[in-house]
Amino acid sequence: MFPHNTGRTYVDFYFKYMLINVIFTKKNHFYMKRTICYLLGTIGLIFVGYIIAAFIPIDFFKPQFEPDTISKGQYYGNLVELLGATGTITAVIVALFLDDIKSLFKKVKFQVQLINEEISEEIGKGQGSTKKAVRYFHSIEIINNGNINADNCQLYLENLTFKNDSLKHPIKLLTKNSPIKWEQVDKDEVYIPRSGKKIMEIFYISPPQITGTPEQSGDPIPAKLSLIGADIEHEYLGGKWIADLCIYSSNCQPFKFKVEIDWNGEWHDRQKEMNNMIKVNINKI
């Protein structure tokens, strides 16, 4: 049942309200997307409701026309106005948020994983038949599985904590606010093409050293851990390091992930033995 002009009043009020809401939320990406979803959902429900009422042979859902409330012509006139208002608000949305609407279908999709499950080793030169590692390291690859390029990508180490069995609470070691240099290009900002990837070394371990002179040996220096370019103090060796990292890009949402390194602080000269000392995991935050 439709009272005279009531349909037009409701339609005009609703779409004017939603138009104002769209304009004032344009600068807020989250609320803008929510408003678009509301509008598209409302438009869809209107059409579905009309189709159900007009074509499904159930008397309860069919529109009723009574001479003392609204005529058939007035009903279809209101319907035309509704379609016109819907078209107007849709055109406004497309004009204001064309790029955002495209981003719903074209977007960057990051994936981060270890290059190898086992730690990699670097063998020293000129060691003869006895080979020893002079460095162990682990690298990750950042893959863009989306359908557009990821522009202006920066990698940040946002937090680094350390814990072991002797500590009651984890210790926050550092917060590095500047972007990390990408390998091979020595830049803090790169682009990752679709189906492409970038490689980043997340940590390396150097062997123990012995200080002193040829006549007298000094105190041994434990193996050194360097994580994302940050040297870890010897007092924080033997435990678990948790690094919170984030990839920022100009055309996608920040991608946060966590790297956990569990190492007991021991050093072995070959990869086979060293693999038993270290465990590395990556998790999306």
C-alpha positions in Angstrom: 0.0 0.0 0.0 1.4 3.4 -1.0 0.0 6.6 0.3 0.1 9.5 -2.1 3.6 10.9 -2.6 4.9 9.0 0.4 7.1 6.8 -1.8 8.7 9.8 -3.5 9.3 11.5 -0.2 11.0 8.4 1.3 13.1 7.9 -1.8 14.2 11.5 -2.1 15.1 11.6 1.6 17.0 8.3 1.7 19.2 9.0 -1.4 19.9 12.6 -0.4 21.0 11.4 3.0 23.2 8.7 1.4 24.7 11.2 -1.1 25.7 13.5 1.7 27.1 10.6 3.6 29.2 9.5 0.6 30.6 13.0 0.0 31.6 13.6 3.6 33.2 10.1 4.0 35.2 10.4 0.7 38.4 11.1 2.6 37.9 8.1 4.9 38.7 5.0 3.0 37.1 2.6 5.4 33.8 4.4 5.9 33.7 5.1 2.1 33.8 1.5 1.3 31.2 0.7 3.9 28.9 3.4 2.5 29.3 2.0 -1.0 28.5 -1.5 0.2 25.4 -0.1 1.9 24.3 1.7 -1.2 24.9 -1.2 -3.5 23.2 -3.6 -1.1 20.2 -1.3 -0.8 19.9 -0.9 -4.5 20.1 -4.7 -4.9 17.5 -5.3 -2.3 15.1 -2.8 -3.9 15.3 -4.6 -7.3 15.0 -8.0 -5.8 12.1 -6.9 -3.7 10.3 -5.5 -6.7 10.9 -8.6 -8.8 9.5 -10.8 -6.0 6.5 -8.5 -5.5 5.7 -8.2 -9.2 6.4 -11.6 -10.7 6.1 -14.2 -8.0 2.4 -15.3 -7.9 1.9 -14.8 -4.2 -0.8 -12.3 -3.4 0.9 -11.2 -0.2 3.9 -9.9 -2.1 2.0 -8.3 -5.1 1.5 -4.6 -5.0 -2.1 -3.5 -4.2 -3.7 -0.6 -5.9 -6.6 1.1 -4.3 -8.4 4.1 -5.7 -8.4 6.0 -2.3 -4.6 5.7 -1.8 -2.7 5.6 -5.1 -3.4 4.8 -8.7 -1.5 2.5 -10.9 0.0 5.4 -12.8 1.2 7.0 -9.6 2.7 3.7 -8.5 4.7 3.4 -11.7 5.6 7.1 -11.5 7.1 6.5 -8.1 8.9 3.5 -9.5 10.4 5.6 -12.3 11.5 8.2 -9.8 13.1 5.5 -7.7 15.0 4.2 -10.7 16.1 7.7 -11.6 17.3 8.4 -8.1 19.1 5.1 -8.1 20.8 6.0 -11.4 21.8 9.4 -10.1 23.3 8.2 -6.9 25.1 5.4 -8.8 26.6 7.9 -11.2 27.8 10.1 -8.3 29.4 7.1 -6.6 31.2 6.1 -9.8 32.4 9.7 -10.4 33.7 10.2 -6.9 35.2 6.7 -6.3 36.1 5.3 -9.6 39.6 4.4 -8.5 38.3 2.8 -5.3 35.8 0.8 -7.1 38.5 -0.5 -9.5 40.6 -1.4 -6.4 37.9 -3.9 -5.4 38.7 -5.9 -8.5 42.4 -5.0 -9.2 44.6 -5.2 -6.1 48.0 -6.2 -4.7 48.2 -9.5 -2.8 51.4 -10.1 -0.9 52.8 -13.5 0.2 55.9 -13.9 2.4 57.8 -17.1 2.7 61.2 -18.6 3.4 63.3 -19.3 0.4 64.6 -22.5 2.0 63.4 -24.4 5.0 67.1 -25.0 6.0 69.5 -22.3 6.9 72.0 -21.3 4.2 75.8 -21.4 4.7 78.7 -19.5 3.2 82.0 -21.4 3.0 85.3 -19.6 3.5 87.9 -19.6 0.7 91.3 -21.2 0.9 90.4 -23.7 3.6 91.8 -26.8 2.0 90.0 -30.1 2.4 88.4 -29.1 5.7 85.5 -26.8 4.9 84.0 -24.5 7.5 81.2 -22.1 7.3 82.1 -18.4 7.9 78.5 -17.3 7.9 75.0 -18.6 8.1 72.0 -16.7 6.9 68.3 -17.0 6.1 66.3 -15.1 3.4 62.6 -14.5 2.6 60.9 -13.8 -0.6 58.1 -11.3 -0.9 55.7 -12.3 -3.7 53.0 -10.2 -5.3 50.2 -12.6 -6.2 47.8 -9.8 -7.2 46.8 -8.6 -10.6 48.5 -5.2 -10.5 52.0 -4.0 -9.6 52.8 -3.0 -6.0 54.2 0.5 -6.2 56.6 2.3 -3.8 57.1 -0.7 -1.5 58.9 0.0 1.7 59.8 -2.6 4.4 59.9 -1.6 8.1 61.1 -3.4 11.2 58.4 -2.1 13.6 59.3 -4.1 16.7 61.9 -6.6 17.9 61.6 -8.5 21.2 63.7 -11.2 22.8 62.7 -13.9 25.3 64.2 -17.0 26.9 63.5 -19.3 29.8 65.4 -17.1 32.3 63.3 -14.0 31.6 59.9 -13.5 33.1 58.8 -11.1 30.4 60.0 -10.5 26.8 62.5 -7.6 26.3 61.9 -5.0 23.7 65.2 -4.6 21.9 64.6 -1.8 19.4 62.1 0.0 17.2 63.5 1.0 13.8 61.4 3.7 12.2 63.4 4.1 9.0 62.8 1.8 5.9 65.1 -1.1 5.4 67.3 -1.2 2.3 66.3 -3.8 -0.3 68.9 -6.2 -1.4 70.6 -5.9 -4.8 69.1 -2.5 -5.6 70.3 -0.8 -2.3 67.2 1.3 -2.2 64.6 1.7 0.5 61.7 1.9 -2.0 61.0 -0.5 -4.9 58.1 -1.8 -6.9 57.1 -5.4 -7.1 55.4 -6.4 -10.4 52.5 -8.7 -10.5 53.6 -12.3 -10.2 57.0 -10.9 -9.3 59.0 -11.1 -6.1 61.8 -9.5 -4.0 64.3 -11.2 -1.8 65.4 -9.9 1.6 68.0 -11.4 4.0 66.4 -11.4 7.4 69.4 -12.4 9.5 72.9 -13.8 9.5 75.2 -15.4 12.1 78.9 -14.9 12.3 81.3 -17.4 13.9 82.8 -16.9 17.4 86.1 -14.9 17.6 89.1 -15.1 19.9 90.8 -11.9 20.9 94.5 -11.6 21.9 98.0 -11.8 20.5 100.0 -14.6 19.0 101.8 -14.9 22.3 98.7 -14.8 24.5 95.1 -15.7 23.7 92.3 -13.5 25.0 88.7 -14.1 25.9 86.5 -15.8 23.3 83.7 -13.6 21.7 80.5 -15.5 21.1 78.9 -15.9 17.7 77.1 -12.7 16.5 73.6 -12.4 15.3 72.5 -9.6 13.0 68.8 -9.3 12.3 67.5 -7.0 9.5 70.7 -5.0 9.8 70.6 -4.7 13.6 73.4 -6.3 15.5 72.1 -8.2 18.6 74.1 -7.7 21.8 75.8 -10.9 23.2 73.8 -10.8 26.3 70.7 -11.5 24.3 72.0 -14.7 22.6 70.3 -18.0 23.3 66.5 -17.7 23.0 63.8 -16.5 20.7 63.7 -13.3 18.7 60.4 -12.0 17.4 60.5 -9.4 14.6 57.3 -7.5 13.6 57.7 -6.3 10.0 55.4 -4.4 7.7 55.3 -3.8 3.9 53.9 -0.4 3.0 52.9 0.3 -0.6 51.2 3.4 -2.2 48.4 1.3 -3.8 47.5 -1.3 -1.2 46.9 -1.8 2.5 49.9 -2.4 4.8 50.9 -6.0 5.0 52.2 -7.1 8.4 54.0 -10.3 9.2 56.1 -11.8 12.0 59.4 -13.6 11.9 60.3 -15.8 14.8 63.9 -17.0 15.2 64.7 -19.7 17.8 68.4 -20.2 18.3 70.2 -21.6 21.3 73.3 -19.5 20.6 75.6 -22.4 19.7 77.9 -22.4 16.7 78.8 -25.4 14.5 81.1 -25.3 11.5 78.8 -27.0 9.0 75.2 -26.6 8.0 74.0 -30.1 8.9 74.8 -29.6 12.6 73.7 -25.9 12.6 70.3 -26.7 11.2 69.5 -28.5 14.5 70.2 -25.3 16.5 67.9 -22.9 14.6 64.2 -22.8 13.8 62.6 -20.0 11.8 58.9 -19.4 11.3 56.9 -16.7 9.4 53.3 -15.8 10.3 51.0 -13.1 9.0 49.7 -10.7 11.6 
